[in-house]
Amino acid sequence: MVLKKLKQEAEIALRHLEVLQAVMENQPIGIFKLAELMDMPRHKIRYSLRVLEQSGIIEPTQYGAIIRDDAYGILNDLKKELEDIKNYVNKMSSILESL
């Protein structure tokens, strides 16, 4: 209830990162191949690719999605954001433990 939305958003963010990892390992790769590789519906793959593209991490080509050359700076920023999120989760955990 209180953390339900946070959990849902974390699941979606995890999927985006899993798609990103699959693109990195198999680029260039298209939606159909990604969906098959990840055993995931195409509409979810398409959405994750759109989010990653809008974030400046990947770009579409005629052969499929590839990682942008300048994406590694964005990935470093994501790592820093994740550390902030971990700190919030640790604080929430401490509060819940004390209740």
Stockholm file with secondary structure:
# STOCKHOLM 1.0

chainA/1-99         MVLKKLKQEAEIALRHLEVLQAVMENQPIGIFKLAELMDMPRHKIRYSLRVLEQSGIIEPTQYGAIIRDDAYGILNDLKKELEDIKNYVNKMSSILESL
#=GR chainA/1-99 SS CCSHHHHHHHHHHHHHHHHHHHHHHHCSBCHHHHHHHHTCCHHHHHHHHHHHHHTTSEEEETTEEEECTTHHHHHHHHHHHHHHHHHHHHHHHHHHHHC
#=GC SS_cons        CCSHHHHHHHHHHHHHHHHHHHHHHHCSBCHHHHHHHHTCCHHHHHHHHHHHHHTTSEEEETTEEEECTTHHHHHHHHHHHHHHHHHHHHHHHHHHHHC
//
